[in-house]
Amino acid sequence: MADAADSEIEYSPLCGWVTRDGVTVQVHIFRSAGTSDEWTLEVVDQVGTSTVWKELFPDDQSAFEDFERAASEDGMRSFSLQQHLH
């Protein structure tokens, strides 16, 4: 059995750059490749500040919807202020 460091990562097709209100971030939704593991959500701003959710998601769409909710409720600038754990 391969350890976690050897695992390949599967990225969701929902990953990508999102720009709103003059702020651009990159949305990463991923899990261990070839598994049915839950999905991790990470948002990275243009200077590399990372916001990672503690919560895992049953599917990539749920993860993206939580990003959308956070962006709507907290604003896009909330992702660029400091590293957060949700």
Secondary structure, 3 states (H helix, E strand, C coil): CCCHHHCCEEECCCCEEEEECCEEEEEEEEEECCCCCCEEEEEEECCCCEEECCCCECCHHHHHHHHHHHHHHHCHHHHCCCCEEC
